[in-house]
Amino acid sequence: MANRLIKKRQDTEDKKLQRQQAKQAKELELEQRAQLTRDATENGHEARLAAIDSGGVNCDYCF
């Protein structure tokens, strides 16, 4: 009886830990995607500014 209760508690704790780890993995993935988006936006803006400096492109919304 006691072994069954211990096993049940351990299973419950294992499931709780798995849910917590899945949640953290999802949050990390979302943060990484957001960072990639920010980086791409910044790189694109820098490329437009470089093109403007070289006289190659007119980018009205950059200023």
C-alpha positions in Angstrom: 0.0 0.0 0.0 2.7 2.5 1.0 4.7 1.6 -2.1 1.7 2.3 -4.3 1.2 5.7 -2.7 4.9 6.5 -3.1 4.8 5.5 -6.7 1.6 7.5 -7.3 3.2 10.6 -5.7 6.4 10.2 -7.8 4.3 9.8 -11.0 2.4 13.0 -10.1 5.7 14.9 -9.4 7.2 13.6 -12.7 4.2 14.8 -14.7 4.3 18.2 -13.0 8.0 18.4 -13.8 7.4 17.4 -17.4 4.7 20.1 -17.8 7.0 22.7 -16.3 9.8 21.8 -18.6 7.6 21.9 -21.6 6.3 25.3 -20.6 9.9 26.6 -20.2 10.9 25.1 -23.5 8.0 26.9 -25.2 8.8 30.2 -23.5 12.5 29.8 -24.6 11.4 29.1 -28.2 9.2 32.1 -28.3 11.9 34.4 -26.9 14.4 33.0 -29.5 11.9 33.7 -32.3 11.4 37.2 -31.0 15.1 37.8 -30.9 15.6 36.5 -34.4 12.8 38.9 -35.6 14.4 41.8 -33.8 17.8 40.9 -35.3 16.4 40.6 -38.8 14.6 44.0 -38.5 17.8 45.6 -37.2 19.9 44.1 -39.9 17.4 45.2 -42.6 17.4 48.7 -41.2 21.2 48.9 -41.2 21.3 47.6 -44.8 18.9 50.3 -45.9 20.9 53.0 -44.1 24.1 51.7 -45.7 22.4 51.9 -49.1 21.3 55.4 -48.4 24.8 56.4 -47.4 26.1 55.0 -50.6 23.5 56.8 -52.6 21.9 53.6 -53.9 18.4 53.8 -52.4 15.9 56.4 -51.2 14.4 55.2 -48.0 11.8 57.9 -46.8 10.6 56.0 -43.8 14.0 55.4 -42.3 14.0 59.0 -40.9 
